Amino acid sequence: MTLCEECGIRPASVYVTRIVNGQKVERHLCTQCALEKGDIGPLLQNPGWILQEFLQALSPAAAPRPESRCPSCGLSWTDFTRTGFLGCPHCYEHFLPLLLPAIQRVQGADRHVPGKGEAPEKSPGELEKELQRAIREERYEDAARLRDAMRQHREKGGEIRREPS
Amino acid sequence: MNLHEGGALTSWLAGEGPLGDGVISSRTRLARNLEGFFFPTRMDGKQAEKVASMVVEAASSWRDERGHPLRVLTLQDLTPLERQVLVEKHLASPLHIQQPYGVLLLSEDETLSVMINEEDQLRIQKMAPGLNLEEAYREALRFHDHLKERLPFAYHSRLGYLTAHPANVGTGLRASVLCHLPGHVYTQTLEALLVQLSQRGITARGLYGEGSQASGNLYQISNSRTLGLAGEDIVAAMDQAIRQVVQREWSLREALLQEGQLEDRIWRAYGILTHARSISSGEAMELLSLVRLGVDLHVLPPLPPRLLNQLIVRIRPAFLQAQAGEAQDPLQRDRSRARLIRQMLTQGGAA
C-alpha cells in the first residue's frame, strides 16, 4: 500500500498528474490531504493540471464512482457531467469529493463565506451524520440538540432523506 | 391584466438613481431551493406544485413598504403576449415562462419579483434604479429572511446555499447592473474592458445577446463567482468595479466629443427618431443610444431620464402589441415603434 506523500500516514488514494517542461510528474496523496488542505484547489487553477485526469484518478474507495447514483434523486455523476445540473440538495453531499475540485476550478473557492447576520447551518444529511456520531460517542446532550435542529427542519416542511448505510 | 402599465416603468426604470448617466438599473438575484425536494430539472409536476404552494404560502404574510402584498401570477394562466411582456420587463426569464409549473410573485412597484420553479426553485430578484446594488441586496435579503423563517432552504455547512448548478452555489447571489457604454463601443475599447473585468471575476454581455449595436450599447455586467466571498463583499466589489467603469466611460465620451464627430451623429439620430415613420428594433436601439449620449453630454436639450429608460422596454415587440391591444406583424410593429418614439421624444421637451 502506498502512503500519502503529503502526510505519510494515510494510504494514498489519489494521484495527480502534472506536465512540467514536458515531463510528467505524479504525486500520490490521500483524499484528505488533497481536498481538505486545499492542496488540489490552487493546483487545478494552474492549466498544467488536468481536471479530467484528477477525476479519473479518484480511487473507488475515496469517492463515488461516476456511475454511482445519488440515493435521494437517482442522478448519476455521468448525468451531471452531461447537463451541468445536479438533481437535488443531497447530490452535493453524495458527490462532494468529485464536486469540490470542479467547484474550486469554476468558483476559485470551495468554501462558503456566510454574510453578516447569516448563521451557518447544517443540512439534514449533515445533522443526521452528527447525530449518529454523538450517539455512538454517548454525547447525549449534543444528540438532543441535534435532534431538535432536525425537528425544526421538518416543521418547516423539509423532508429528511437518509443515505442508506 | 395590464402588465404593460405602471410598475417597473415608474419604479426602477424611472432613471433617477445614482450614476444614472452610466447605469440604467441594478439587480440582485438570490437563488434558493428547498430541502427535501428535487431541483426543477429533475422534479415532477406534483413536487413543483407543492414547492410553489409552499413558497406562495410563506410569502403571503409579506408586505412592501406601502403595505401591499405580492401578486401571484401563475404563468400558464397568462396569455403568451403577457408572458413575453414579463420577459421584456426583465421580471421573468425566457426559461421561466416556458415552465409548466412556473409561478411569479411580483410586488406592486415591480421592484421585487420571485421566479418560482425556474432553473432553481426560487430566484428572488430586487431591482433599483441607477447604481444601487447595496439597496437592492439589502431589500432582497429582507424578503429572503422573511421566507427563511418559514421555509427550509437547502444549505450545506461547507458550500452554503445549494443550487441546481454549482456555478451559483454558496451565496446564490448574482449582482448585476445594466450599463450604457457607447464611449467604450465607439472607441473600440470594449473588448479590453471585458478582459479586465473577467480578471476580476466579472462578466458582461449585451442586453439582448452579444451584438453590441442591436442592444443599443447596453451591457449587463455581473459577478461570475458566488462562492468564497460573503454576499456583501460581492456587492461591494461589484459597486467599486462599476464606478471605475462609469468613470472611464465618461472620459471616453468626453474625448469623443472633443474629436468633433459625435455632435453631428447625435443630431442625425435625433432627427431620424423624431421623424421616421417606420423603424426596426435594432435601429431604434442604436439611435436611442446616441440620443441618450447626446442628453448626457448636453449636446441635446434635456429629456426626462425616465423617458429614455422606458423606451428600452416599450419598443420591444410584445410590449408594443400589449400597448396597442392587438397582435401586430413586424411591419406594423415598426410603424407603431416609430410613432411611439416620435410622441415620447417630442412630448419630452427637446425640439
Boltz contact constraints between the chains, C-beta under 6 A:
constraints:
  - contact:
      token1: [A, 73]
      token2: [B, 38]
      max_distance: 6.0
  - contact:
      token1: [A, 73]
      token2: [B, 42]
      max_distance: 6.0
  - contact:
      token1: [A, 84]
      token2: [B, 165]
      max_distance: 6.0
  - contact:
      token1: [A, 85]
      token2: [B, 41]
      max_distance: 6.0
  - contact:
      token1: [A, 85]
      token2: [B, 164]
      max_distance: 6.0
  - contact:
      token1: [A, 85]
      token2: [B, 165]
      max_distance: 6.0
  - contact:
      token1: [A, 87]
      token2: [B, 38]
      max_distance: 6.0
  - contact:
      token1: [A, 87]
      token2: [B, 42]
      max_distance: 6.0
  - contact:
      token1: [A, 88]
      token2: [B, 38]
      max_distance: 6.0
  - contact:
      token1: [A, 88]
      token2: [B, 39]
      max_distance: 6.0
  - contact:
      token1: [A, 89]
      token2: [B, 35]
      max_distance: 6.0
  - contact:
      token1: [A, 89]
      token2: [B, 154]
      max_distance: 6.0
  - contact:
      token1: [A, 89]
      token2: [B, 162]
      max_distance: 6.0
  - contact:
      token1: [A, 92]
      token2: [B, 156]
      max_distance: 6.0
  - contact:
      token1: [A, 92]
      token2: [B, 159]
      max_distance: 6.0
  - contact:
      token1: [A, 92]
      token2: [B, 162]
      max_distance: 6.0
  - contact:
      token1: [A, 103]
      token2: [B, 166]
      max_distance: 6.0
  - contact:
      token1: [A, 106]
      token2: [B, 167]
      max_distance: 6.0
  - contact:
      token1: [A, 107]
      token2: [B, 225]
      max_distance: 6.0
  - contact:
      token1: [A, 107]
      token2: [B, 227]
      max_distance: 6.0
  - contact:
      token1: [A, 108]
      token2: [B, 225]
      max_distance: 6.0
  - contact:
      token1: [A, 109]
      token2: [B, 227]
      max_distance: 6.0
  - contact:
      token1: [A, 109]
      token2: [B, 228]
      max_distance: 6.0
  - contact:
      token1: [A, 111]
      token2: [B, 158]
      max_distance: 6.0
  - contact:
      token1: [A, 112]
      token2: [B, 159]
      max_distance: 6.0
  - contact:
      token1: [A, 112]
      token2: [B, 160]
      max_distance: 6.0
  - contact:
      token1: [A, 112]
      token2: [B, 170]
      max_distance: 6.0
  - contact:
      token1: [A, 112]
      token2: [B, 227]
      max_distance: 6.0
  - contact:
      token1: [A, 113]
      token2: [B, 229]
      max_distance: 6.0
  - contact:
      token1: [A, 113]
      token2: [B, 230]
      max_distance: 6.0
  - contact:
      token1: [A, 115]
      token2: [B, 230]
      max_distance: 6.0
  - contact:
      token1: [A, 115]
      token2: [B, 231]
      max_distance: 6.0
  - contact:
      token1: [A, 115]
      token2: [B, 232]
      max_distance: 6.0
  - contact:
      token1: [A, 116]
      token2: [B, 232]
      max_distance: 6.0
  - contact:
      token1: [A, 120]
      token2: [B, 157]
      max_distance: 6.0
  - contact:
      token1: [A, 121]
      token2: [B, 155]
      max_distance: 6.0
  - contact:
      token1: [A, 122]
      token2: [B, 157]
      max_distance: 6.0
  - contact:
      token1: [A, 123]
      token2: [B, 155]
      max_distance: 6.0
  - contact:
      token1: [A, 123]
      token2: [B, 156]
      max_distance: 6.0
  - contact:
      token1: [A, 124]
      token2: [B, 35]
      max_distance: 6.0
  - contact:
      token1: [A, 126]
      token2: [B, 157]
      max_distance: 6.0
  - contact:
      token1: [A, 153]
      token2: [B, 152]
      max_distance: 6.0
  - contact:
      token1: [A, 156]
      token2: [B, 151]
      max_distance: 6.0
  - contact:
      token1: [A, 156]
      token2: [B, 152]
      max_distance: 6.0
  - contact:
      token1: [A, 157]
      token2: [B, 54]
      max_distance: 6.0
  - contact:
      token1: [A, 157]
      token2: [B, 152]
      max_distance: 6.0
  - contact:
      token1: [A, 158]
      token2: [B, 35]
      max_distance: 6.0
  - contact:
      token1: [A, 158]
      token2: [B, 36]
      max_distance: 6.0
  - contact:
      token1: [A, 158]
      token2: [B, 152]
      max_distance: 6.0
  - contact:
      token1: [A, 159]
      token2: [B, 36]
      max_distance: 6.0
